[in-house]
Amino acid sequence: MASVDHSIEKNIKAYEPSFEAMVPTPFVKFMRTCVIWQFIRFVIINIKMIMVVQKSH
């Protein structure tokens, strides 16, 4: 059997900064938790859905 060189795999460390997930900015956190913004988005999405349904009838 041929031996496999694992030296490359040993150099890869888990949880390096290059593997971290994106961190939301303070503005993004605010927009995700702002009830007023969520309501506006809800209304916009519903208007879009109504338009799609009206086109199909």
mmCIF file of the N, C-alpha and C atoms, coordinates in Angstrom:
data_MODEL
# 
_entry.id   MODEL 
# 
loop_
_atom_site.group_PDB 
_atom_site.id 
_atom_site.type_symbol 
_atom_site.label_atom_id 
_atom_site.label_alt_id 
_atom_site.label_comp_id 
_atom_site.label_asym_id 
_atom_site.label_entity_id 
_atom_site.label_seq_id 
_atom_site.pdbx_PDB_ins_code 
_atom_site.Cartn_x 
_atom_site.Cartn_y 
_atom_site.Cartn_z 
_atom_site.occupancy 
_atom_site.B_iso_or_equiv 
_atom_site.pdbx_formal_charge 
_atom_site.auth_seq_id 
_atom_site.auth_comp_id 
_atom_site.auth_asym_id 
_atom_site.auth_atom_id 
_atom_site.pdbx_PDB_model_num 
ATOM 1   N N  . MET A 1 1  ? 0.830   -1.190 0.000   1.00 0.00 ? 1  MET A N  1 
ATOM 2   C CA . MET A 1 1  ? 0.000   0.000  0.000   1.00 0.00 ? 1  MET A CA 1 
ATOM 3   C C  . MET A 1 1  ? 0.872   1.250  0.000   1.00 0.00 ? 1  MET A C  1 
ATOM 4   N N  . ALA A 1 2  ? 0.394   2.254  -0.682  1.00 0.00 ? 2  ALA A N  1 
ATOM 5   C CA . ALA A 1 2  ? 1.117   3.525  -0.722  1.00 0.00 ? 2  ALA A CA 1 
ATOM 6   C C  . ALA A 1 2  ? 0.698   4.373  0.472   1.00 0.00 ? 2  ALA A C  1 
ATOM 7   N N  . SER A 1 3  ? 1.680   5.009  1.083   1.00 0.00 ? 3  SER A N  1 
ATOM 8   C CA . SER A 1 3  ? 1.337   5.877  2.215   1.00 0.00 ? 3  SER A CA 1 
ATOM 9   C C  . SER A 1 3  ? 0.929   7.249  1.685   1.00 0.00 ? 3  SER A C  1 
ATOM 10  N N  . VAL A 1 4  ? 0.015   7.858  2.384   1.00 0.00 ? 4  VAL A N  1 
ATOM 11  C CA . VAL A 1 4  ? -0.504  9.168  1.984   1.00 0.00 ? 4  VAL A CA 1 
ATOM 12  C C  . VAL A 1 4  ? 0.127   10.223 2.877   1.00 0.00 ? 4  VAL A C  1 
ATOM 13  N N  . ASP A 1 5  ? 0.568   11.314 2.262   1.00 0.00 ? 5  ASP A N  1 
ATOM 14  C CA . ASP A 1 5  ? 1.201   12.400 3.007   1.00 0.00 ? 5  ASP A CA 1 
ATOM 15  C C  . ASP A 1 5  ? 0.119   13.315 3.584   1.00 0.00 ? 5  ASP A C  1 
ATOM 16  N N  . HIS A 1 6  ? -0.004  13.358 4.899   1.00 0.00 ? 6  HIS A N  1 
ATOM 17  C CA . HIS A 1 6  ? -1.016  14.173 5.573   1.00 0.00 ? 6  HIS A CA 1 
ATOM 18  C C  . HIS A 1 6  ? -0.433  15.476 6.128   1.00 0.00 ? 6  HIS A C  1 
ATOM 19  N N  . SER A 1 7  ? 0.752   15.849 5.705   1.00 0.00 ? 7  SER A N  1 
ATOM 20  C CA . SER A 1 7  ? 1.381   17.045 6.267   1.00 0.00 ? 7  SER A CA 1 
ATOM 21  C C  . SER A 1 7  ? 0.607   18.312 5.900   1.00 0.00 ? 7  SER A C  1 
ATOM 22  N N  . ILE A 1 8  ? -0.029  18.329 4.737   1.00 0.00 ? 8  ILE A N  1 
ATOM 23  C CA . ILE A 1 8  ? -0.811  19.509 4.347   1.00 0.00 ? 8  ILE A CA 1 
ATOM 24  C C  . ILE A 1 8  ? -2.022  19.649 5.261   1.00 0.00 ? 8  ILE A C  1 
ATOM 25  N N  . GLU A 1 9  ? -2.686  18.548 5.554   1.00 0.00 ? 9  GLU A N  1 
ATOM 26  C CA . GLU A 1 9  ? -3.876  18.594 6.400   1.00 0.00 ? 9  GLU A CA 1 
ATOM 27  C C  . GLU A 1 9  ? -3.541  19.030 7.826   1.00 0.00 ? 9  GLU A C  1 
ATOM 28  N N  . LYS A 1 10 ? -2.353  18.738 8.302   1.00 0.00 ? 10 LYS A N  1 
ATOM 29  C CA . LYS A 1 10 ? -1.979  19.127 9.657   1.00 0.00 ? 10 LYS A CA 1 
ATOM 30  C C  . LYS A 1 10 ? -1.811  20.638 9.788   1.00 0.00 ? 10 LYS A C  1 
ATOM 31  N N  . ASN A 1 11 ? -1.504  21.314 8.678   1.00 0.00 ? 11 ASN A N  1 
ATOM 32  C CA . ASN A 1 11 ? -1.311  22.759 8.717   1.00 0.00 ? 11 ASN A CA 1 
ATOM 33  C C  . ASN A 1 11 ? -2.628  23.531 8.725   1.00 0.00 ? 11 ASN A C  1 
ATOM 34  N N  . ILE A 1 12 ? -3.723  22.862 8.382   1.00 0.00 ? 12 ILE A N  1 
ATOM 35  C CA . ILE A 1 12 ? -5.020  23.532 8.373   1.00 0.00 ? 12 ILE A CA 1 
ATOM 36  C C  . ILE A 1 12 ? -5.597  23.455 9.781   1.00 0.00 ? 12 ILE A C  1 
ATOM 37  N N  . LYS A 1 13 ? -5.869  24.605 10.358  1.00 0.00 ? 13 LYS A N  1 
ATOM 38  C CA . LYS A 1 13 ? -6.411  24.650 11.711  1.00 0.00 ? 13 LYS A CA 1 
ATOM 39  C C  . LYS A 1 13 ? -7.879  25.061 11.641  1.00 0.00 ? 13 LYS A C  1 
ATOM 40  N N  . ALA A 1 14 ? -8.689  24.367 12.387  1.00 0.00 ? 14 ALA A N  1 
ATOM 41  C CA . ALA A 1 14 ? -10.098 24.739 12.463  1.00 0.00 ? 14 ALA A CA 1 
ATOM 42  C C  . ALA A 1 14 ? -10.231 26.052 13.218  1.00 0.00 ? 14 ALA A C  1 
ATOM 43  N N  . TYR A 1 15 ? -11.258 26.791 12.901  1.00 0.00 ? 15 TYR A N  1 
ATOM 44  C CA . TYR A 1 15 ? -11.586 28.056 13.565  1.00 0.00 ? 15 TYR A CA 1 
ATOM 45  C C  . TYR A 1 15 ? -10.555 29.154 13.315  1.00 0.00 ? 15 TYR A C  1 
ATOM 46  N N  . GLU A 1 16 ? -9.892  29.095 12.165  1.00 0.00 ? 16 GLU A N  1 
ATOM 47  C CA . GLU A 1 16 ? -9.035  30.217 11.783  1.00 0.00 ? 16 GLU A CA 1 
ATOM 48  C C  . GLU A 1 16 ? -9.928  31.378 11.358  1.00 0.00 ? 16 GLU A C  1 
ATOM 49  N N  . PRO A 1 17 ? -9.442  32.608 11.409  1.00 0.00 ? 17 PRO A N  1 
ATOM 50  C CA . PRO A 1 17 ? -10.269 33.747 10.989  1.00 0.00 ? 17 PRO A CA 1 
ATOM 51  C C  . PRO A 1 17 ? -10.792 33.629 9.556   1.00 0.00 ? 17 PRO A C  1 
ATOM 52  N N  . SER A 1 18 ? -10.059 32.923 8.699   1.00 0.00 ? 18 SER A N  1 
ATOM 53  C CA . SER A 1 18 ? -10.510 32.792 7.317   1.00 0.00 ? 18 SER A CA 1 
ATOM 54  C C  . SER A 1 18 ? -11.729 31.879 7.186   1.00 0.00 ? 18 SER A C  1 
ATOM 55  N N  . PHE A 1 19 ? -12.044 31.087 8.204   1.00 0.00 ? 19 PHE A N  1 
ATOM 56  C CA . PHE A 1 19 ? -13.178 30.165 8.149   1.00 0.00 ? 19 PHE A CA 1 
ATOM 57  C C  . PHE A 1 19 ? -14.394 30.700 8.894   1.00 0.00 ? 19 PHE A C  1 
ATOM 58  N N  . GLU A 1 20 ? -14.302 31.873 9.495   1.00 0.00 ? 20 GLU A N  1 
ATOM 59  C CA . GLU A 1 20 ? -15.418 32.380 10.283  1.00 0.00 ? 20 GLU A CA 1 
ATOM 60  C C  . GLU A 1 20 ? -16.537 32.869 9.388   1.00 0.00 ? 20 GLU A C  1 
ATOM 61  N N  . ALA A 1 21 ? -17.736 32.829 9.927   1.00 0.00 ? 21 ALA A N  1 
ATOM 62  C CA . ALA A 1 21 ? -18.893 33.339 9.196   1.00 0.00 ? 21 ALA A CA 1 
ATOM 63  C C  . ALA A 1 21 ? -18.891 34.859 9.229   1.00 0.00 ? 21 ALA A C  1 
ATOM 64  N N  . MET A 1 22 ? -19.620 35.448 8.303   1.00 0.00 ? 22 MET A N  1 
ATOM 65  C CA . MET A 1 22 ? -19.708 36.904 8.268   1.00 0.00 ? 22 MET A CA 1 
ATOM 66  C C  . MET A 1 22 ? -20.432 37.403 9.516   1.00 0.00 ? 22 MET A C  1 
ATOM 67  N N  . VAL A 1 23 ? -19.953 38.484 10.071  1.00 0.00 ? 23 VAL A N  1 
ATOM 68  C CA . VAL A 1 23 ? -20.568 39.078 11.256  1.00 0.00 ? 23 VAL A CA 1 
ATOM 69  C C  . VAL A 1 23 ? -21.398 40.272 10.796  1.00 0.00 ? 23 VAL A C  1 
ATOM 70  N N  . PRO A 1 24 ? -22.689 40.318 11.165  1.00 0.00 ? 24 PRO A N  1 
ATOM 71  C CA . PRO A 1 24 ? -23.513 41.435 10.717  1.00 0.00 ? 24 PRO A CA 1 
ATOM 72  C C  . PRO A 1 24 ? -23.070 42.757 11.344  1.00 0.00 ? 24 PRO A C  1 
ATOM 73  N N  . THR A 1 25 ? -23.204 43.808 10.571  1.00 0.00 ? 25 THR A N  1 
ATOM 74  C CA . THR A 1 25 ? -22.854 45.140 11.049  1.00 0.00 ? 25 THR A CA 1 
ATOM 75  C C  . THR A 1 25 ? -23.929 45.637 12.014  1.00 0.00 ? 25 THR A C  1 
ATOM 76  N N  . PRO A 1 26 ? -23.640 46.663 12.795  1.00 0.00 ? 26 PRO A N  1 
ATOM 77  C CA . PRO A 1 26 ? -24.672 47.205 13.689  1.00 0.00 ? 26 PRO A CA 1 
ATOM 78  C C  . PRO A 1 26 ? -25.933 47.655 12.946  1.00 0.00 ? 26 PRO A C  1 
ATOM 79  N N  . PHE A 1 27 ? -25.772 48.207 11.716  1.00 0.00 ? 27 PHE A N  1 
ATOM 80  C CA . PHE A 1 27 ? -26.942 48.619 10.945  1.00 0.00 ? 27 PHE A CA 1 
ATOM 81  C C  . PHE A 1 27 ? -27.794 47.418 10.561  1.00 0.00 ? 27 PHE A C  1 
ATOM 82  N N  . VAL A 1 28 ? -27.158 46.327 10.159  1.00 0.00 ? 28 VAL A N  1 
ATOM 83  C CA . VAL A 1 28 ? -27.892 45.116 9.787   1.00 0.00 ? 28 VAL A CA 1 
ATOM 84  C C  . VAL A 1 28 ? -28.622 44.559 11.005  1.00 0.00 ? 28 VAL A C  1 
ATOM 85  N N  . LYS A 1 29 ? -27.975 44.543 12.146  1.00 0.00 ? 29 LYS A N  1 
ATOM 86  C CA . LYS A 1 29 ? -28.634 44.070 13.375  1.00 0.00 ? 29 LYS A CA 1 
ATOM 87  C C  . LYS A 1 29 ? -29.855 44.921 13.692  1.00 0.00 ? 29 LYS A C  1 
ATOM 88  N N  . PHE A 1 30 ? -29.716 46.240 13.513  1.00 0.00 ? 30 PHE A N  1 
ATOM 89  C CA . PHE A 1 30 ? -30.842 47.133 13.768  1.00 0.00 ? 30 PHE A CA 1 
ATOM 90  C C  . PHE A 1 30 ? -32.001 46.839 12.818  1.00 0.00 ? 30 PHE A C  1 
ATOM 91  N N  . MET A 1 31 ? -31.687 46.666 11.528  1.00 0.00 ? 31 MET A N  1 
ATOM 92  C CA . MET A 1 31 ? -32.741 46.412 10.550  1.00 0.00 ? 31 MET A CA 1 
ATOM 93  C C  . MET A 1 31 ? -33.442 45.075 10.801  1.00 0.00 ? 31 MET A C  1 
ATOM 94  N N  . ARG A 1 32 ? -32.723 44.101 11.298  1.00 0.00 ? 32 ARG A N  1 
ATOM 95  C CA . ARG A 1 32 ? -33.321 42.793 11.583  1.00 0.00 ? 32 ARG A CA 1 
ATOM 96  C C  . ARG A 1 32 ? -34.248 42.835 12.791  1.00 0.00 ? 32 ARG A C  1 
ATOM 97  N N  . THR A 1 33 ? -34.004 43.749 13.704  1.00 0.00 ? 33 THR A N  1 
ATOM 98  C CA . THR A 1 33 ? -34.795 43.794 14.937  1.00 0.00 ? 33 THR A CA 1 
ATOM 99  C C  . THR A 1 33 ? -35.794 44.953 14.962  1.00 0.00 ? 33 THR A C  1 
ATOM 100 N N  . CYS A 1 34 ? -35.771 45.824 13.959  1.00 0.00 ? 34 CYS A N  1 
ATOM 101 C CA . CYS A 1 34 ? -36.660 46.986 13.923  1.00 0.00 ? 34 CYS A CA 1 
ATOM 102 C C  . CYS A 1 34 ? -38.057 46.543 13.473  1.00 0.00 ? 34 CYS A C  1 
ATOM 103 N N  . VAL A 1 35 ? -39.039 46.697 14.342  1.00 0.00 ? 35 VAL A N  1 
ATOM 104 C CA . VAL A 1 35 ? -40.405 46.263 14.055  1.00 0.00 ? 35 VAL A CA 1 
ATOM 105 C C  . VAL A 1 35 ? -41.004 47.087 12.915  1.00 0.00 ? 35 VAL A C  1 
ATOM 106 N N  . ILE A 1 36 ? -40.716 48.358 12.877  1.00 0.00 ? 36 ILE A N  1 
ATOM 107 C CA . ILE A 1 36 ? -41.253 49.222 11.819  1.00 0.00 ? 36 ILE A CA 1 
ATOM 108 C C  . ILE A 1 36 ? -40.744 48.761 10.457  1.00 0.00 ? 36 ILE A C  1 
ATOM 109 N N  . TRP A 1 37 ? -39.455 48.502 10.348  1.00 0.00 ? 37 TRP A N  1 
ATOM 110 C CA . TRP A 1 37 ? -38.890 48.034 9.087   1.00 0.00 ? 37 TRP A CA 1 
ATOM 111 C C  . TRP A 1 37 ? -39.474 46.680 8.685   1.00 0.00 ? 37 TRP A C  1 
ATOM 112 N N  . GLN A 1 38 ? -39.646 45.789 9.643   1.00 0.00 ? 38 GLN A N  1 
ATOM 113 C CA . GLN A 1 38 ? -40.224 44.480 9.345   1.00 0.00 ? 38 GLN A CA 1 
ATOM 114 C C  . GLN A 1 38 ? -41.654 44.621 8.831   1.00 0.00 ? 38 GLN A C  1 
ATOM 115 N N  . PHE A 1 39 ? -42.411 45.536 9.394   1.00 0.00 ? 39 PHE A N  1 
ATOM 116 C CA . PHE A 1 39 ? -43.784 45.763 8.931   1.00 0.00 ? 39 PHE A CA 1 
ATOM 117 C C  . PHE A 1 39 ? -43.785 46.305 7.501   1.00 0.00 ? 39 PHE A C  1 
ATOM 118 N N  . ILE A 1 40 ? -42.881 47.230 7.204   1.00 0.00 ? 40 ILE A N  1 
ATOM 119 C CA . ILE A 1 40 ? -42.782 47.782 5.851   1.00 0.00 ? 40 ILE A CA 1 
ATOM 120 C C  . ILE A 1 40 ? -42.444 46.671 4.857   1.00 0.00 ? 40 ILE A C  1 
ATOM 121 N N  . ARG A 1 41 ? -41.484 45.825 5.200   1.00 0.00 ? 41 ARG A N  1 
ATOM 122 C CA . ARG A 1 41 ? -41.117 44.706 4.327   1.00 0.00 ? 41 ARG A CA 1 
ATOM 123 C C  . ARG A 1 41 ? -42.294 43.749 4.137   1.00 0.00 ? 41 ARG A C  1 
ATOM 124 N N  . PHE A 1 42 ? -43.045 43.499 5.204   1.00 0.00 ? 42 PHE A N  1 
ATOM 125 C CA . PHE A 1 42 ? -44.214 42.629 5.140   1.00 0.00 ? 42 PHE A CA 1 
ATOM 126 C C  . PHE A 1 42 ? -45.229 43.181 4.144   1.00 0.00 ? 42 PHE A C  1 
ATOM 127 N N  . VAL A 1 43 ? -45.487 44.492 4.210   1.00 0.00 ? 43 VAL A N  1 
ATOM 128 C CA . VAL A 1 43 ? -46.449 45.130 3.311   1.00 0.00 ? 43 VAL A CA 1 
ATOM 129 C C  . VAL A 1 43 ? -45.954 45.043 1.860   1.00 0.00 ? 43 VAL A C  1 
ATOM 130 N N  . ILE A 1 44 ? -44.685 45.314 1.633   1.00 0.00 ? 44 ILE A N  1 
ATOM 131 C CA . ILE A 1 44 ? -44.128 45.266 0.277   1.00 0.00 ? 44 ILE A CA 1 
ATOM 132 C C  . ILE A 1 44 ? -44.238 43.864 -0.311  1.00 0.00 ? 44 ILE A C  1 
ATOM 133 N N  . ILE A 1 45 ? -43.898 42.865 0.466   1.00 0.00 ? 45 ILE A N  1 
ATOM 134 C CA . ILE A 1 45 ? -43.969 41.478 -0.022  1.00 0.00 ? 45 ILE A CA 1 
ATOM 135 C C  . ILE A 1 45 ? -45.414 41.103 -0.328  1.00 0.00 ? 45 ILE A C  1 
ATOM 136 N N  . ASN A 1 46 ? -46.355 41.527 0.522   1.00 0.00 ? 46 ASN A N  1 
ATOM 137 C CA . ASN A 1 46 ? -47.755 41.216 0.273   1.00 0.00 ? 46 ASN A CA 1 
ATOM 138 C C  . ASN A 1 46 ? -48.275 41.899 -0.985  1.00 0.00 ? 46 ASN A C  1 
ATOM 139 N N  . ILE A 1 47 ? -47.849 43.123 -1.234  1.00 0.00 ? 47 ILE A N  1 
ATOM 140 C CA . ILE A 1 47 ? -48.251 43.819 -2.458  1.00 0.00 ? 47 ILE A CA 1 
ATOM 141 C C  . ILE A 1 47 ? -47.714 43.078 -3.678  1.00 0.00 ? 47 ILE A C  1 
ATOM 142 N N  . LYS A 1 48 ? -46.483 42.620 -3.610  1.00 0.00 ? 48 LYS A N  1 
ATOM 143 C CA . LYS A 1 48 ? -45.907 41.858 -4.722  1.00 0.00 ? 48 LYS A CA 1 
ATOM 144 C C  . LYS A 1 48 ? -46.692 40.563 -4.956  1.00 0.00 ? 48 LYS A C  1 
ATOM 145 N N  . MET A 1 49 ? -47.061 39.894 -3.872  1.00 0.00 ? 49 MET A N  1 
ATOM 146 C CA . MET A 1 49 ? -47.820 38.648 -4.005  1.00 0.00 ? 49 MET A CA 1 
ATOM 147 C C  . MET A 1 49 ? -49.188 38.912 -4.623  1.00 0.00 ? 49 MET A C  1 
ATOM 148 N N  . ILE A 1 50 ? -49.849 39.970 -4.217  1.00 0.00 ? 50 ILE A N  1 
ATOM 149 C CA . ILE A 1 50 ? -51.164 40.322 -4.773  1.00 0.00 ? 50 ILE A CA 1 
ATOM 150 C C  . ILE A 1 50 ? -51.036 40.583 -6.274  1.00 0.00 ? 50 ILE A C  1 
ATOM 151 N N  . MET A 1 51 ? -49.984 41.275 -6.673  1.00 0.00 ? 51 MET A N  1 
ATOM 152 C CA . MET A 1 51 ? -49.778 41.555 -8.100  1.00 0.00 ? 51 MET A CA 1 
ATOM 153 C C  . MET A 1 51 ? -49.572 40.274 -8.896  1.00 0.00 ? 51 MET A C  1 
ATOM 154 N N  . VAL A 1 52 ? -48.834 39.331 -8.352  1.00 0.00 ? 52 VAL A N  1 
ATOM 155 C CA . VAL A 1 52 ? -48.604 38.054 -9.048  1.00 0.00 ? 52 VAL A CA 1 
ATOM 156 C C  . VAL A 1 52 ? -49.902 37.267 -9.174  1.00 0.00 ? 52 VAL A C  1 
ATOM 157 N N  . VAL A 1 53 ? -50.696 37.255 -8.111  1.00 0.00 ? 53 VAL A N  1 
ATOM 158 C CA . VAL A 1 53 ? -51.970 36.519 -8.143  1.00 0.00 ? 53 VAL A CA 1 
ATOM 159 C C  . VAL A 1 53 ? -52.932 37.164 -9.132  1.00 0.00 ? 53 VAL A C  1 
ATOM 160 N N  . GLN A 1 54 ? -52.965 38.499 -9.169  1.00 0.00 ? 54 GLN A N  1 
ATOM 161 C CA . GLN A 1 54 ? -53.861 39.186 -10.106 1.00 0.00 ? 54 GLN A CA 1 
ATOM 162 C C  . GLN A 1 54 ? -53.470 38.914 -11.554 1.00 0.00 ? 54 GLN A C  1 
ATOM 163 N N  . LYS A 1 55 ? -52.192 38.790 -11.842 1.00 0.00 ? 55 LYS A N  1 
ATOM 164 C CA . LYS A 1 55 ? -51.746 38.501 -13.199 1.00 0.00 ? 55 LYS A CA 1 
ATOM 165 C C  . LYS A 1 55 ? -52.154 37.091 -13.634 1.00 0.00 ? 55 LYS A C  1 
ATOM 166 N N  . SER A 1 56 ? -52.259 36.182 -12.700 1.00 0.00 ? 56 SER A N  1 
ATOM 167 C CA . SER A 1 56 ? -52.583 34.800 -13.050 1.00 0.00 ? 56 SER A CA 1 
ATOM 168 C C  . SER A 1 56 ? -54.080 34.587 -13.254 1.00 0.00 ? 56 SER A C  1 
ATOM 169 N N  . HIS A 1 57 ? -54.905 35.532 -12.842 1.00 0.00 ? 57 HIS A N  1 
ATOM 170 C CA . HIS A 1 57 ? -56.355 35.379 -13.011 1.00 0.00 ? 57 HIS A CA 1 
ATOM 171 C C  . HIS A 1 57 ? -56.865 36.162 -14.161 1.00 0.00 ? 57 HIS A C  1 
# 
